[in-house]
Amino acid sequence: MASPLDYDFEALLSAIAAGIVNTDELPVGLYMKTVEYLNKGVVEGWEMATSYLPDEELLAELQSGIYEFSAAKTYQSVSQLQKLSKLLVKEGRIASYSEFRQGASKVLDAFYDNYLQTEYNTAIGQAQNARKWSDFEQDKENFDYLVYDAIIDPNTSDICRPLDGIKLPVDDPFWNTHSPLNHFNCRCLLRKENGGKKTSKADVKKAYDTTIVKMDDTFKMNPGKAGQVFTKKHPYYDVPKKDKSKIKDNFGLPKPPKPTKE
């Protein structure tokens, strides 16, 4: 399989087939590689906003959240692989390991190639927008409004097109749910503006009502306020009732390092 992670997936599949790795005994190495990769995206996005005011506490929050998200991702991928391994008995015979591997490769391609690349891009965008939001908050006495800027072209989403040009004060609650990113691969940004009139309540309500129903729950937030790239509304946190308690324990995986006090 193709994956940006430097990880021995063949050994993982062997361990799952042997029952050594399961949802109660998750692979720490895979988890840490995922954390490292996605937090590289956080730093990349953060540094794209280098002209803005520093907020190291916010950066630490974003990176801490990546640990939690990566633990949930590891749980979900292993859960699917574990289910496949339990289906090795087919039509009264024992399926071969190669048959298991064929099915497992599709799971790994999804989680650690396709999904992971999208998640990395999301980490870049959310970190960039979170840092910009910190600047907006610290500098709000020096500008009048924030304006939603969407890139209008044939690829513009049905979520972002109605939001283009919305102009509101930084403290308006609209930005609690509609601060970019508003979907995967969102290209929108907010910018400061002085003068002019803010968008009317009627137009704001129309834009809100039109778009909120189309947004995934994980994007109905402001990354700068939430201090998160992905919230716990992401589908990775949708686990069986018996495993709900594992979320608080980071699925038994190493927890984010506590920030050091200077």
Phi, psi and chi 1 to 4 in degrees:
 res  aa     phi    psi   chi1   chi2   chi3   chi4
   1 MET       -  156.7   63.2  163.0  -71.9      -
   2 ALA   -97.4  125.8      -      -      -      -
   3 SER  -151.2  143.2  172.5      -      -      -
   4 PRO   -74.3   -7.4   26.3  -34.2      -      -
   5 LEU   -84.7  135.4  -60.4 -173.0      -      -
   6 ASP   -86.8   84.2  180.0   19.2      -      -
   7 TYR  -145.1  146.2 -175.4   76.7      -      -
   8 ASP   -86.3   88.0 -171.4  -11.7      -      -
   9 PHE   -72.3  -26.6  -73.6  100.7      -      -
  10 GLU   -63.5  -42.5  -71.6  -68.4  -14.8      -
  11 ALA   -64.8  -36.1      -      -      -      -
  12 LEU   -61.7  -47.3  172.3   66.6      -      -
  13 LEU   -62.7  -39.3  -65.2 -176.2      -      -
  14 SER   -63.1  -41.2  -64.2      -      -      -
  15 ALA   -68.1  -35.9      -      -      -      -
  16 ILE   -70.6  -43.2  -71.6  173.9      -      -
  17 ALA   -61.5  -32.2      -      -      -      -
  18 ALA   -85.5   -5.6      -      -      -      -
  19 GLY    81.7    9.2      -      -      -      -
  20 ILE   -77.3  -39.2  -61.2  169.9      -      -
  21 VAL  -106.2  132.2  167.9      -      -      -
  22 ASN  -157.1 -174.1   50.8   57.6      -      -
  23 THR   -70.9  -11.9   52.5      -      -      -
  24 ASP   -93.9  -20.4  -67.7  -40.3      -      -
  25 GLU  -130.9   81.6  -63.7  -69.5  -22.5      -
  26 LEU   -80.4  153.3  -64.7  172.7      -      -
  27 PRO   -76.5  110.2   27.0  -33.2      -      -
  28 VAL   -63.2  -38.5  176.1      -      -      -
  29 GLY   -61.7  -44.0      -      -      -      -
  30 LEU   -64.5  -42.7  176.9   58.3      -      -
  31 TYR   -58.2  -48.2  160.7   68.3      -      -
  32 MET   -68.0  -35.1  -67.8  -55.0  -60.1      -
  33 LYS   -64.6  -37.9  -72.5  -72.5 -173.6 -178.5
  34 THR   -66.8  -44.6  -54.2      -      -      -
  35 VAL   -56.9  -48.4  169.1      -      -      -
  36 GLU   -60.4  -44.0  178.9 -176.5   -0.5      -
  37 TYR   -67.7  -48.4 -177.9   69.8      -      -
  38 LEU   -69.8  -33.9  -68.8  178.6      -      -
  39 ASN   -71.3  -23.1  -95.8  -28.2      -      -
  40 LYS   -63.4  -37.8 -173.8  171.9   69.1  172.4
  41 GLY   -65.9  -39.1      -      -      -      -
  42 VAL   -59.6  -47.6  168.7      -      -      -
  43 VAL   -64.3  -39.3  171.5      -      -      -
  44 GLU   -60.9  -46.9 -177.1  177.0  -20.1      -
  45 GLY   -66.0  -39.8      -      -      -      -
  46 TRP   -60.1  -43.4 -171.5  -97.7      -      -
  47 GLU   -74.8  -16.2  -69.1  179.7  -13.2      -
  48 MET   -69.7  -16.4  -72.6  171.1   68.0      -
  49 ALA  -109.7   39.6      -      -      -      -
  50 THR   -65.5  -16.4   49.8      -      -      -
  51 SER   -81.8   -3.0   61.6      -      -      -
  52 TYR   -97.6  168.0  -63.4   92.0      -      -
  53 LEU   -67.8  144.6  -60.2  172.0      -      -
  54 PRO   -72.5  150.0   27.4  -34.9      -      -
  55 ASP  -155.9   78.5 -172.3  -16.8      -      -
  56 GLU   -65.9  -27.5  -63.6  -53.1  -48.4      -
  57 GLU   -65.5  -40.2 -174.9  176.2  -23.2      -
  58 LEU   -65.5  -42.8  175.4   57.2      -      -
  59 LEU   -58.8  -42.4  174.9   59.0      -      -
  60 ALA   -63.1  -37.4      -      -      -      -
  61 GLU   -63.2  -45.4  -78.8 -172.6   72.4      -
  62 LEU   -60.6  -43.9  -64.7  170.6      -      -
  63 GLN   -68.8  -36.5  -67.4  179.0  -46.2      -
  64 SER   -63.4  -41.3  177.3      -      -      -
  65 GLY   -62.8  -29.4      -      -      -      -
  66 ILE   -64.8  -34.8  -70.4  -63.5      -      -
  67 TYR   -59.8  -47.4  -80.9   80.8      -      -
  68 GLU   -64.7  -43.4  -62.9  169.9   -9.4      -
  69 PHE   -64.0  -42.1  177.0   79.4      -      -
  70 SER   -66.4  -33.6  -62.3      -      -      -
  71 ALA   -64.9  -43.5      -      -      -      -
  72 ALA   -65.5  -38.6      -      -      -      -
  73 LYS   -64.1  -43.6 -179.9 -178.4  178.0   73.1
  74 THR   -61.4  -44.3  -55.7      -      -      -
  75 TYR   -57.7  -48.3  169.9   92.6      -      -
  76 GLN   -65.8  -40.8  -68.0  -68.6   -5.8      -
  77 SER   -67.1  -42.4   61.3      -      -      -
  78 VAL   -67.0  -37.1  168.2      -      -      -
  79 SER   -59.4  -44.2  176.0      -      -      -
  80 GLN   -67.5  -39.6  -71.2 -159.7   24.7      -
  81 LEU   -67.4  -37.3  -67.8  168.9      -      -
  82 GLN   -64.3  -39.7 -171.2  177.3  -13.8      -
  83 LYS   -62.8  -39.9  -71.6  175.3 -176.4  176.2
  84 LEU   -63.7  -41.2  -83.3  176.9      -      -
  85 SER   -65.1  -28.6   72.0      -      -      -
  86 LYS   -78.4   -9.5  -70.1  179.9  178.7  179.5
  87 LEU  -100.0   19.9  -64.8  175.0      -      -
  88 LEU   -68.1  -20.6  -72.7  175.6      -      -
  89 VAL   -87.3  115.3  177.4      -      -      -
  90 LYS  -128.0  125.3  -66.4 -177.2  177.8 -179.9
  91 GLU    50.9   43.5  -60.8  174.6   -3.3      -
  92 GLY    79.4    7.0      -      -      -      -
  93 ARG  -129.5  163.0   66.6 -179.2  179.6   84.5
  94 ILE   -88.1  118.4  -57.6  -63.8      -      -
  95 ALA   -67.2  151.7      -      -      -      -
  96 SER   -76.7  160.7   65.9      -      -      -
  97 TYR   -63.0  -33.0  176.0   75.6      -      -
  98 SER   -64.6  -33.4   63.1      -      -      -
  99 GLU   -67.7  -41.7  -72.4  176.9  -70.0      -
 100 PHE   -61.9  -43.8  163.6   64.0      -      -
 101 ARG   -63.3  -37.9 -175.4 -176.7  179.8  -76.6
 102 GLN   -61.6  -46.0 -175.9  176.8    7.7      -
 103 GLY   -69.0  -39.3      -      -      -      -
 104 ALA   -66.2  -32.7      -      -      -      -
 105 SER   -61.6  -35.1  -66.5      -      -      -
 106 LYS   -66.5  -38.2  -65.1  178.8 -178.9  178.2
 107 VAL   -65.4  -46.0  173.8      -      -      -
 108 LEU   -65.8  -39.2  -67.9  175.4      -      -
 109 ASP   -60.3  -40.0  -79.2  -20.9      -      -
 110 ALA   -67.2  -52.3      -      -      -      -
 111 PHE   -73.6  -38.6  -84.8   91.9      -      -
 112 TYR  -115.3   14.0  -65.6  102.5      -      -
 113 ASP  -130.7  -73.9 -174.6   10.1      -      -
 114 ASN   -61.3  -57.7  -61.3  -26.0      -      -
 115 TYR   -62.9  -42.8  -61.8  167.7      -      -
 116 LEU   -62.9  -39.0 -171.7   62.4      -      -
 117 GLN   -64.7  -42.1  -65.3  -71.4    2.4      -
 118 THR   -65.2  -40.5  -61.4      -      -      -
 119 GLU   -65.2  -36.6  -69.7  155.6    3.8      -
 120 TYR   -64.3  -45.7 -177.1   86.0      -      -
 121 ASN   -62.6  -36.5  -67.6  -23.7      -      -
 122 THR   -66.3  -39.3  -57.8      -      -      -
 123 ALA   -61.5  -40.2      -      -      -      -
 124 ILE   -61.8  -52.5  -67.6  172.9      -      -
 125 GLY   -65.2  -42.9      -      -      -      -
 126 GLN   -67.7  -38.6  -66.2  -72.0   54.7      -
 127 ALA   -66.3  -41.5      -      -      -      -
 128 GLN   -61.2  -46.7 -179.0 -174.0   14.8      -
 129 ASN   -70.5  -32.6  -78.5  -67.2      -      -
 130 ALA   -64.2  -43.1      -      -      -      -
 131 ARG   -68.0  -38.2 -169.8  174.6 -173.1 -176.1
 132 LYS   -63.2  -39.6  -70.6 -175.8   68.3  174.5
 133 TRP   -62.9  -39.9 -173.9  -95.3      -      -
 134 SER   -58.3  -39.5  176.9      -      -      -
 135 ASP   -66.1  -42.3  170.2   72.0      -      -
 136 PHE   -58.5  -44.4  -63.0  150.6      -      -
 137 GLU   -63.7  -43.2  -70.1  -80.9   12.6      -
 138 GLN   -74.2  -20.5  -65.1 -179.3   63.9      -
 139 ASP  -115.4   14.1 -167.4   43.2      -      -
 140 LYS   -66.7  -16.3   62.2 -176.9  178.6 -178.5
 141 GLU   -74.8  -11.4  -59.6  -59.1  -36.3      -
 142 ASN  -107.7    7.5  -63.0  -45.5      -      -
 143 PHE  -149.5  162.7   65.3   95.9      -      -
 144 ASP   -92.8  -43.9  -63.0  -31.8      -      -
 145 TYR  -140.7  162.5  -56.6  109.6      -      -
 146 LEU  -107.3  140.3  -69.4  176.2      -      -
 147 VAL  -118.6  133.4  179.6      -      -      -
 148 TYR   -82.4  119.3 -167.0  101.9      -      -
 149 ASP  -109.7  112.5  -91.0  -11.1      -      -
 150 ALA  -103.8  145.9      -      -      -      -
 151 ILE   -82.6  113.7  -63.0  174.1      -      -
 152 ILE   -93.3  110.6  -55.4  -60.4      -      -
 153 ASP  -157.8 -177.6   61.4   21.7      -      -
 154 PRO   -59.6  -17.9  -27.9   37.5      -      -
 155 ASN   -93.8   -0.3  -64.0  -41.9      -      -
 156 THR   -64.2  132.4  -53.6      -      -      -
 157 SER   -76.8  163.3   75.2      -      -      -
 158 ASP   -70.1  -13.1  -69.1  -20.8      -      -
 159 ILE   -82.0  -47.3  -66.1  171.4      -      -
 160 CYS   -80.3  -31.3  -64.3      -      -      -
 161 ARG   -58.2  -46.2 -168.7  177.4  -64.7  -86.1
 162 PRO   -69.8  -15.7  -16.5   30.3      -      -
 163 LEU   -89.3  -16.7  -60.1  174.9      -      -
 164 ASP   -57.5  126.6 -174.2   49.8      -      -
 165 GLY    90.2   -5.1      -      -      -      -
 166 ILE   -57.9  128.9  -68.1  -74.1      -      -
 167 LYS  -126.5  116.6 -179.3 -167.3  -68.3 -170.6
 168 LEU  -147.1  157.1  -66.6  167.1      -      -
 169 PRO   -61.9  157.2  -21.0   32.6      -      -
 170 VAL   -62.0  -29.4   66.7      -      -      -
 171 ASP   -86.1    1.6  -67.5  -32.3      -      -
 172 ASP   -67.1  134.5 -166.1  -74.5      -      -
 173 PRO   -63.0  -14.9   20.1  -32.2      -      -
 174 PHE   -55.1  -36.9 -177.8   81.3      -      -
 175 TRP   -73.8   -9.6  -56.2  125.5      -      -
 176 ASN   -67.2  -27.9  -67.6  -17.1      -      -
 177 THR  -117.1  -20.9   53.0      -      -      -
 178 HIS  -117.9   25.1  -75.5   72.4      -      -
 179 SER   -83.7  129.2  177.8      -      -      -
 180 PRO   -55.1  150.2  -19.7   31.0      -      -
 181 LEU   -81.8  146.0  -54.9  177.2      -      -
 182 ASN  -112.2    1.7  -72.1  -42.8      -      -
 183 HIS  -170.4  168.6   58.2   83.4      -      -
 184 PHE   -61.9  138.4  -71.2  112.3      -      -
 185 ASN    64.8   24.5  -60.2  -44.7      -      -
 186 CYS   -67.4  138.5 -179.9      -      -      -
 187 ARG  -112.6   10.2  -60.6  171.9  -66.9  163.7
 188 CYS   -84.0  158.5  -58.2      -      -      -
 189 LEU  -141.0  163.4  -66.2  170.0      -      -
 190 LEU  -107.4  147.9  -62.4  178.9      -      -
 191 ARG  -137.8  154.5   61.1  176.1  170.0   82.5
 192 LYS   -77.9  150.4  -57.2  173.8 -175.3  177.9
 193 GLU  -153.2  142.7 -175.0  168.3  -68.6      -
 194 ASN  -109.8  145.9  -75.8  -50.7      -      -
 195 GLY    82.3  171.6      -      -      -      -
 196 GLY    80.8 -171.9      -      -      -      -
 197 LYS  -111.8  146.8  -66.0 -178.3  179.4 -179.7
 198 LYS   -73.6  160.2   68.2  179.0 -178.0 -179.2
 199 THR   -63.7  139.3  -55.9      -      -      -
 200 SER   -64.3  155.6   69.4      -      -      -
 201 LYS   -59.8  -38.5  -71.8 -176.6  179.0 -179.8
 202 ALA   -64.1  -42.5      -      -      -      -
 203 ASP   -71.5  -35.1  -74.7  -16.8      -      -
 204 VAL   -65.4  -44.8  169.8      -      -      -
 205 LYS   -62.4  -41.9 -175.3  178.8 -173.3  -54.9
 206 LYS   -62.6  -43.9 -179.0  179.8  178.5 -178.7
 207 ALA   -65.5  -40.8      -      -      -      -
 208 TYR   -63.1  -52.5 -179.2   94.4      -      -
 209 ASP   -63.1  -34.1  -68.4  -15.2      -      -
 210 THR   -70.1  -34.8  -59.3      -      -      -
 211 THR  -100.7  -32.9   57.2      -      -      -
 212 ILE   -60.8  -32.6 -164.5   70.6      -      -
 213 VAL   -73.8  -16.0  -65.5      -      -      -
 214 LYS   -97.4  -10.3  -62.0  176.3 -178.9  178.4
 215 MET   -86.8  140.0  -67.5  167.8   60.9      -
 216 ASP   -66.9  145.4  -70.4  -20.8      -      -
 217 ASP   -56.3  -34.1  -74.6  -15.4      -      -
 218 THR   -65.9  -17.8 -168.0      -      -      -
 219 PHE  -100.9   -1.5  -72.3  104.6      -      -
 220 LYS   -83.1   63.1  -65.0  175.0 -176.9  177.1
 221 MET  -161.4  175.8   59.8   94.1  170.2      -
 222 ASN  -115.5  112.8 -179.4  -42.7      -      -
 223 PRO   -60.8  -29.0   22.7  -33.8      -      -
 224 GLY   -72.7  -34.1      -      -      -      -
 225 LYS   -81.9  -41.0  -72.2 -172.7  172.6 -175.2
 226 ALA   -76.6  -24.0      -      -      -      -
 227 GLY    64.7   33.7      -      -      -      -
 228 GLN  -137.1  145.4  -66.2  -73.6  -42.3      -
 229 VAL   -84.7  -45.9  171.6      -      -      -
 230 PHE  -127.1  131.9  -55.4   99.3      -      -
 231 THR   -88.8  173.6   70.1      -      -      -
 232 LYS   -77.2    7.6  -73.4 -172.7  170.2   62.3
 233 LYS   -86.4   -3.2  -68.0 -177.6  179.0 -179.8
 234 HIS   -64.8  144.3 -169.9  -77.1      -      -
 235 PRO   -56.3  -23.1  -26.4   34.6      -      -
 236 TYR   -59.4  -25.4  -74.0  165.5      -      -
 237 TYR   -88.3    2.7  -66.9   95.6      -      -
 238 ASP   -84.8   93.6 -175.7   11.2      -      -
 239 VAL  -119.8  159.6  -57.0      -      -      -
 240 PRO   -57.1  152.7  -23.8   34.0      -      -
 241 LYS   -54.1  -38.6 -173.0  175.4 -179.6  179.8
 242 LYS   -65.6  -19.2   67.4 -179.9 -178.4   64.1
 243 ASP  -107.5    5.2  -74.2  -15.8      -      -
 244 LYS   -57.7  -37.7  -71.5  -72.1 -174.7 -176.7
 245 SER   -65.5  -21.0   60.3      -      -      -
 246 LYS   -67.7  -25.5  -68.3 -178.5  178.9  179.9
 247 ILE   -60.6  -45.1  -63.6  175.2      -      -
 248 LYS   -65.8  -27.4  -69.2 -175.4  177.8  179.8
 249 ASP   -94.8   16.1 -169.7   41.5      -      -
 250 ASN    55.7   35.1 -152.5   41.4      -      -
 251 PHE    57.3   28.8  -65.1   91.3      -      -
 252 GLY    76.5    6.7      -      -      -      -
 253 LEU   -97.7  161.0  -67.1  163.9      -      -
 254 PRO   -53.3  133.2  -26.7   34.9      -      -
 255 LYS   -82.7  162.1  -65.2 -177.7  178.7 -179.4
 256 PRO   -57.8  142.4  -19.5   29.4      -      -
 257 PRO   -63.3  141.2   22.9  -32.1      -      -
 258 LYS   -73.0  137.8  -66.7 -178.4  179.0 -179.7
 259 PRO   -62.1  139.9   20.6  -30.4      -      -
 260 THR   -83.8  138.3   55.6      -      -      -
 261 LYS   -89.8  130.4  -64.8 -177.4  179.5  179.4
 262 GLU   -82.0      -  -65.2 -177.6   -1.3      -
